[in-house]
């Protein structure tokens, strides 16, 4: 994720330096060894770059860990757990670097009072960006412990060995101290100076081992708490009056029938109108009794006309990548291909709807929120209720799925405003309809490609114009001499007047659209040359890591070359996301009468650098492949005149058990390169592999996502 | 208000003076504090609110509390006995059959209902039995594996 993309996330400047509350917090923590790492200390350009734009290098620290007097190690991180697995992989990294048993590591996540500032959990940044800071803190902690041990044991440091939470004299193991003993009675604060000396990757014994989820037990017993599960004495549940359409204006409202229900409280605060009750279902009932009339907009824009509407808006953009000379490319090309690819709005549809419980008391507020960016939420809430940010504490319990959708914190702001208004804790849990209505959808987008090949099957021309999906994943990575990629606009939020509702980051934002278009176009050219699509890609690739993942996928799949349509239903695609190289090959069956697709087998090869938790990485690939079938085949937000017509899972179809293929993951051994993202890369390929498999099976080419039965049948008709 | 509503909840008798038309889901979550039963869609489409009523998996968002009168309700909190996980819970752990965990209680209890009816299901029968339960993270293959593991472990013994 680059800086532009971060900026597109629309974060407020972060005013997060609260030295007073930090000092209080440290006092409360008692004795031990405390290690702080600031991003300024490390070359973590991406997050640090964003911070500088937000107003100067922060004096705050970014990674923080404590070794307690009981020997337990606690990692404090502003990252959150929404299923992607850092609750397991971060302690794994810490245990490795600090030489402690994994079960002595605790992790505190997403609590703005206790954790160092963090921009948010998205962009597959946790391992590749926060990870190095955590490793540095652990290395520094080890250094401190070594110094203490040398003093306590009267042994020169070079003879000391750290292992399993102990430091001992390498010549006599009985001369030793536990980390707890070394930390006892101490209050040492260390800020990392200079470059930490990290453990040699070759000596890793914890990182790289497949580990089960550390949150598993709480999640299978119902103990795991999500924001909507938090209870406070005297709390009320709120339901808010919502407009029927985006752009609708409230004309008049009659709340008397709601007020007639015992215990119902009505709050009107500016644009906010809510009914509250001590039972959530009674609040819902009361809301249904509120009579409201709205002026409705008639925009004439719906899910069919949207592409014309978006083209008319004609957003400005910028060149993302350029090389050679397009005119020269046109001259060299013996065949050219002009295509337009479309994709619809897609919802995040996490199983947990946006939820928050807020307790505003005097000049202090505590909010438990389902959020991907607790520190962003803290600022939004502080502004909304007129408190300084340091008086607002956001706590993030487990998040029931995010996928980019929980970076807006509207529900937390609503809960805080209502709690302030009624002087009691207030919980807001969005209904599924509210979730669909206020989601920041993956934008509908258009990609236009003009490409050409020479007589030898080399791609010599690539002119790529992406509208509304943004630049992530837009730049092609083939060895094409004459190419240009333009992204209009560069992020995923369109200019005013473009999208009829909010759009935002959706798991690997932009890249799903871009990879669908690029890899479909590559396949079309392979077909035109009469070449096998894997062979055609290999012929046009020079990126060694891409070649390696493609070959690895082909080998595992048992690929045998053939010219599409081979009737086998094989589809292949390559992509890059979050620093990771990924290639996928699938086998799919197409019902030519019904227009339905059954993906039977998925093989995904991924080079993500050093893999911290291979089991976690595999889980993410499986999640990507499964979730990705949704945007490829069924998921599409229906709307008209500002109304979102999908309000639940009856019309908005998520992937189900019967869809799920056999999924095989090949993780390339790349220990010597830094860890990259794993939560998103594989999902970018799902549109293209399925489109290419449909072509290979039927000879029908699909140019629009999702590839619904209707569109597939229409394409088959044209064959 | 009508007569109190009595039923067994996680092995303990309860007697509630509440409106019997209320959805079981909200009674469990708000009145009883059993928040392991989740709200996902409110219309019976997703299955995250699934509980057992006399051993049958039902959607608590569509189930009125008066309909459980005299019956046995088990929520995810009641599946663990004396600190020992139920074989289905163990199998979900062993197979890492979850990510965000929000659908997990409903998945486990739906699987419980499925295995009660059919102790040795085929893979296809598991898929059919779980089809109406939604998971957004994409843990499906592992959930199927977990149910197979649990079925083998339980061998028809509940």
Interface residues (C-beta under 8 A of the other chain):
Chain A: X82 X83 X84 X85 X212 X213 X215 X216 X217 X218 X219 X220 X221 X222 X223 X224 X225 X226 X228 X229 X231 X237 X279 X280 X281 X349 X350 X351 X352 X353 X398 X399 X400 X401 X403 X429 X431 X432 X615 X619 X622 X623 X624 X625 X626 X627 X648 X649 X650 X654 X655 X656 X657 X658 X659 X660 X662 X663
Chain B: X22 X23 X26 X29 X30 X31 X33 X34 X35 X36 X37 X38 X39 X40 X41 X42 X43 X45 X46 X48 X75 X76 X77 X79 X80 X85 X89 X92 X93 X94 X96 X98 X99 X100 X101 X102 X103 X104 X105 X108 X126 X127 X128 X130 X131 X132 X133 X134 X135 X136 X137 X138 X139 X140 X141 X142 X143 X144
